[in-house]
């Protein structure tokens, strides 16, 4: 089964994401759009994993999350990877407790490396993927479309847990199922 570790988003944020995607679609933006109900903040993609390893992953995540505390995050800003001139991935930004989020992600990365998963070489950049552009066409004018949503603000939320998720690829997109969640609790002193 394909697994990843993520922070789930509240329904009102997902509704805001759907509106941004619709705005881009209406402008004629040609992309493969992520299903708004499945968008999440990925902390670590694990790939294909045998079912027997899930309990060990959950135990390692419990240790990684220990002491982190809840995170206050906001979905704000937008852009493209690698850049606006050559867009491949359209994204929404995540602000707020990003330093604490970075520490949590590093702890998750270290815990999973300890279980034999390959370390991600790219620097963690918290974002929510809106869609992927396979073949950008000059007539699509991506820079203008990205500029039209650059200052979007969809609101804040409190992240109080991380989830181990299964991804099942289907004809009309991936379907995500939460296999387990770990609370983000502050260490008691």
MARSE-33647 format. One record per residue: residue in one letter; x, y, z of N, C-alpha, C in turn. Coordinates in steps of 0.02 Angstrom, whole numbers, padded with zeros to 5 digits, always signed. Layout:
# MARSE-33647
aXYZXYZXYZ...
END
This chain:
# MARSE-33647
x+00042-00059+00000+00000+00000+00000+00044+00062+00000x+00020+00116-00034+00057+00179-00038+00039+00221+00023x+00090+00242+00060+00078+00279+00122+00114+00346+00122x+00085+00393+00160+00117+00457+00172+00093+00483+00240x+00128+00533+00265+00113+00564+00329+00093+00636+00315x+00037+00657+00344+00012+00723+00327-00026+00756+00384x-00038+00820+00376-00085+00857+00418-00147+00868+00376x-00203+00845+00402-00267+00853+00368-00292+00925+00376x-00332+00947+00328-00359+01015+00329-00432+01014+00349x-00456+01067+00382-00527+01070+00399-00570+01082+00337x-00634+01063+00339-00678+01069+00281-00682+01140+00252x-00683+01191+00295-00689+01259+00269-00628+01281+00229x-00570+01255+00246-00509+01270+00206-00514+01234+00139x-00537+01171+00140-00545+01134+00077-00596+01167+00031x-00649+01196+00060-00698+01231+00020-00667+01293-00012x-00624+01329+00025-00589+01386-00003-00542+01366-00059x-00509+01310-00050-00464+01284-00102-00503+01269-00166x-00562+01238-00158-00604+01222-00216-00623+01285-00254x-00636+01340-00218-00654+01403-00251-00595+01432-00290x-00534+01427-00261-00474+01450-00296-00464+01409-00360x-00471+01343-00354-00463+01300-00413-00515+01317-00466x-00576+01330-00446-00629+01348-00493-00613+01413-00528x-00587+01461-00491-00567+01526-00520-00514+01515-00574x-00466+01471-00560-00413+01456-00609-00442+01419-00669x-00486+01372-00657-00518+01335-00713-00557+01383-00758x-00594+01429-00727-00634+01476-00766-00591+01522-00809x-00528+01532-00787-00483+01575-00826-00453+01536-00885x-00472+01472-00890-00447+01431-00945-00383+01395-00929x-00362+01396-00866-00300+01363-00846-00305+01288-00859x-00258+01262-00897-00258+01192-00917-00209+01153-00873x-00235+01116-00825-00192+01078-00778-00230+01017-00754x-00192+00971-00724-00222+00914-00690-00234+00936-00619x-00297+00946-00600-00313+00975-00535-00318+00921-00481x-00289+00936-00423-00298+00892-00364-00370+00898-00342x-00398+00844-00317-00466+00847-00290-00464+00885-00224x-00501+00939-00219-00497+00983-00160-00511+00945-00095x-00555+00896-00098-00571+00859-00036-00513+00816-00013x-00465+00803-00055-00408+00762-00037-00344+00801-00024x-00346+00866-00030-00285+00906-00020-00266+00906+00054x-00202+00899+00067-00175+00894+00134-00105+00924+00134x-00076+00933+00192-00008+00957+00199+00038+00897+00211x+00074+00876+00160+00116+00817+00164+00179+00831+00204x+00193+00789+00253+00255+00794+00292+00307+00745+00267x+00285+00687+00242+00331+00636+00218+00294+00586+00175x+00319+00575+00114+00291+00523+00071+00333+00460+00081x+00301+00404+00096+00337+00342+00110+00339+00295+00050x+00289+00299+00006+00287+00254-00051+00255+00187-00034x+00272+00136-00072+00244+00069-00061+00272+00039+00003x+00227+00018+00047+00246-00009+00112+00202-00070+00127x+00231-00122+00154+00190-00180+00172+00147-00164+00232x+00089-00196+00234+00040-00183+00287+00068-00196+00357x+00114-00244+00361+00143-00263+00426+00184-00206+00457x+00208-00160+00417+00251-00106+00443+00211-00048+00473x+00146-00046+00463+00105+00011+00485+00111+00023+00560x+00109-00029+00601+00112-00019+00674+00180+00010+00695x+00234-00011+00663+00300+00017+00678+00305+00090+00658x+00273+00107+00602+00272+00177+00579+00234+00219+00629x+00176+00194+00651+00136+00232+00700+00175+00242+00765x+00211+00192+00788+00251+00199+00849+00305+00251+00840x+00339+00250+00783+00391+00300+00769+00361+00370+00764x+00302+00377+00735+00269+00442+00730+00250+00469+00799x+00230+00424+00844+00213+00445+00912+00274+00478+00944x+00332+00447+00936+00393+00477+00963+00411+00542+00929x+00402+00546+00864+00418+00607+00826+00373+00665+00846x+00310+00651+00861+00262+00704+00877+00265+00726+00949x+00296+00685+00991+00298+00699+01063+00328+00768+01077x+00291+00808+01113+00316+00873+01134+00308+00929+01084x+00283+00914+01025+00278+00967+00974+00224+01018+00991x+00169+00996+01018+00113+01040+01031+00074+01055+00967x+00014+01083+00977-00028+01100+00920+00003+01157+00880x-00015+01160+00816+00012+01212+00772-00044+01256+00747x-00032+01322+00748-00079+01369+00719-00053+01386+00649x-00090+01365+00599-00069+01374+00530-00121+01414+00491x-00099+01445+00437-00144+01483+00394-00127+01467+00322x-00179+01461+00281-00169+01451+00209-00172+01520+00177x-00114+01541+00150-00109+01608+00122-00054+01610+00070x-00066+01646+00016-00016+01654-00036-00018+01596-00085x+00009+01607-00144+00010+01556-00195+00070+01565-00240x+00087+01512-00276+00143+01516-00322+00148+01452-00363x+00208+01443-00392+00219+01384-00434+00290+01359-00424x+00297+01294-00429+00364+01262-00429+00379+01243-00501x+00439+01248-00527+00496+01279-00495+00491+01355-00492x+00453+01387-00538+00443+01459-00536+00385+01477-00582x+00366+01541-00581+00309+01563-00620+00319+01563-00695x+00382+01567-00716+00396+01567-00788+00394+01497-00817x+00408+01447-00776+00408+01378-00798+00369+01336-00747x+00304+01350-00741+00265+01317-00688+00253+01243-00703x+00262+01202-00653+00245+01131-00657+00195+01111-00604x+00200+01143-00545+00154+01131-00490+00128+01197-00465x+00062+01204-00461+00030+01263-00432+00015+01247-00359x+00031+01294-00315+00023+01281-00243-00005+01341-00205x-00033+01326-00147-00052+01376-00097-00002+01371-00040x+00015+01428-00011+00064+01429+00043+00034+01415+00111x+00077+01398+00157+00058+01386+00227+00101+01431+00270x+00069+01472+00312+00105+01517+00357+00083+01503+00428x+00109+01542+00475+00092+01532+00546+00151+01502+00582x+00139+01449+00619+00191+01415+00658+00236+01373+00613x+00266+01404+00562+00305+01366+00514+00371+01341+00543x+00398+01377+00592+00460+01352+00624+00445+01288+00662x+00391+01288+00701+00371+01227+00737+00352+01172+00688x+00320+01191+00633+00302+01142+00581+00365+01111+00551x+00415+01152+00538+00479+01128+00511+00512+01079+00559x+00509+01095+00624+00538+01050+00674+00501+00984+00677x+00435+00987+00672+00394+00926+00671+00411+00884+00610x+00415+00917+00552+00430+00880+00490+00499+00848+00495x+00548+00884+00523+00616+00856+00531+00614+00795+00578x+00575+00799+00631+00569+00742+00677+00536+00682+00642x+00485+00695+00601+00453+00641+00562+00503+00611+00513x+00540+00654+00478+00590+00631+00430+00642+00587+00464x+00667+00609+00522+00717+00570+00559+00689+00503+00583x+00627+00504+00607+00595+00442+00631+00588+00392+00574x+00568+00417+00515+00558+00372+00458+00625+00348+00430x+00675+00390+00431+00742+00369+00410+00767+00313+00456x+00751+00319+00520+00769+00267+00569+00735+00200+00554x+00679+00202+00517+00645+00140+00498+00667+00115+00429x+00715+00150+00399+00742+00127+00335+00713+00162+00274x+00671+00213+00283+00645+00251+00227+00697+00301+00204x+00699+00313+00139+00748+00359+00111+00734+00430+00133x+00787+00466+00149+00782+00536+00170+00766+00580+00109x+00720+00626+00118+00703+00674+00065+00760+00725+00060x+00787+00733+00001+00844+00778-00009+00822+00851-00015x+00761+00863-00042+00737+00931-00049+00720+00961+00019x+00731+01025+00025+00713+01061+00086+00637+01062+00093x+00612+01052+00153+00541+01053+00165+00513+01123+00151x+00463+01127+00110+00430+01190+00092+00355+01180+00101x+00327+01201+00158+00256+01187+00170+00211+01219+00118x+00172+01177+00085+00126+01201+00033+00071+01150+00021x+00019+01173-00013-00037+01130-00032-00041+01130-00108x-00035+01072-00139-00034+01067-00212-00105+01074-00239x-00114+01125-00283-00178+01136-00316-00184+01094-00379x-00129+01090-00417-00131+01054-00480-00063+01049-00511x-00058+01007-00561+00005+00996-00597-00005+01012-00671x+00045+01047-00697+00044+01067-00767+00091+01021-00805x+00065+00982-00850+00108+00935-00886+00145+00970-00943x+00109+01008-00983+00138+01042-01041+00115+01114-01042x+00152+01159-01009+00130+01229-01010+00130+01257-01081x+00075+01289-01099+00070+01319-01165+00074+01394-01157x+00111+01428-01200+00117+01501-01194+00050+01537-01191x+00001+01512-01228-00063+01546-01229-00100+01541-01162x-00079+01495-01119-00112+01488-01054-00094+01545-01006x-00039+01581-01020-00018+01639-00981-00019+01624-00905x+00020+01576-00885+00021+01554-00816+00042+01609-00767x+00088+01652-00787+00111+01704-00742+00052+01748-00720x+00009+01765-00767-00049+01807-00751-00098+01769-00706x-00108+01705-00718-00153+01665-00678-00127+01656-00607x-00061+01644-00601-00031+01637-00535-00035+01704-00498x-00023+01759-00533-00026+01826-00503-00097+01840-00477x-00148+01815-00512-00217+01828-00492-00234+01797-00424x-00197+01746-00402-00211+01714-00338-00154+01721-00288x-00101+01758-00306-00041+01762-00265-00055+01783-00192x-00102+01830-00182-00115+01856-00115-00176+01826-00081x-00198+01768-00105-00257+01736-00077-00246+01719-00003x-00299+01726+00036-00298+01707+00107-00361+01665+00121x-00350+01604+00141-00407+01559+00153-00422+01547+00227x-00384+01578+00271-00398+01572+00342-00350+01526+00378x-00357+01527+00444-00313+01487+00486-00348+01427+00515x-00308+01382+00544-00335+01323+00577-00283+01298+00627x-00307+01258+00674-00262+01228+00723-00251+01155+00704x-00188+01138+00693-00170+01068+00678-00156+01034+00745x-00197+00986+00763-00189+00953+00828-00169+00880+00822x-00157+00857+00759-00133+00788+00750-00101+00781+00681x-00063+00728+00674-00037+00708+00609-00067+00640+00592x-00072+00625+00527-00105+00564+00507-00060+00521+00463x-00066+00456+00472-00036+00408+00426-00091+00393+00375x-00077+00407+00311-00127+00403+00259-00109+00350+00207x-00160+00317+00180-00152+00272+00124-00178+00307+00062x-00142+00301+00007-00161+00330-00057-00176+00273-00105x-00238+00273-00131-00257+00223-00181-00270+00259-00246x-00230+00244-00296-00238+00277-00361-00297+00246-00398x-00342+00289-00420-00400+00266-00457-00407+00307-00521x-00451+00286-00563-00458+00318-00629-00471+00393-00624x-00512+00414-00576-00529+00485-00570-00489+00521-00516x-00431+00494-00498-00386+00526-00449-00375+00482-00388x-00330+00503-00346-00313+00465-00286-00367+00472-00233x-00377+00417-00196-00423+00416-00140-00380+00405-00078x-00390+00447-00027-00349+00444+00033-00390+00418+00092x-00359+00374+00130-00390+00345+00189-00342+00353+00248x-00369+00380+00303-00328+00388+00363-00323+00320+00398x-00260+00296+00407-00250+00232+00441-00240+00240+00516x-00219+00300+00536-00208+00314+00607-00187+00386+00616x-00197+00412+00677-00176+00480+00690-00141+00485+00758x-00096+00533+00760-00056+00545+00821-00070+00616+00843x-00090+00625+00906-00103+00692+00933-00038+00730+00942x-00043+00795+00928+00013+00840+00939+00004+00872+01007x+00035+00842+01057+00028+00867+01126+00094+00895+01150x+00088+00946+01192+00145+00978+01221+00173+00934+01277x+00239+00931+01282+00271+00893+01336+00253+00922+01403x+00238+00880+01450+00224+00903+01519+00290+00914+01554x+00294+00970+01590+00357+00986+01626+00351+00972+01699
END
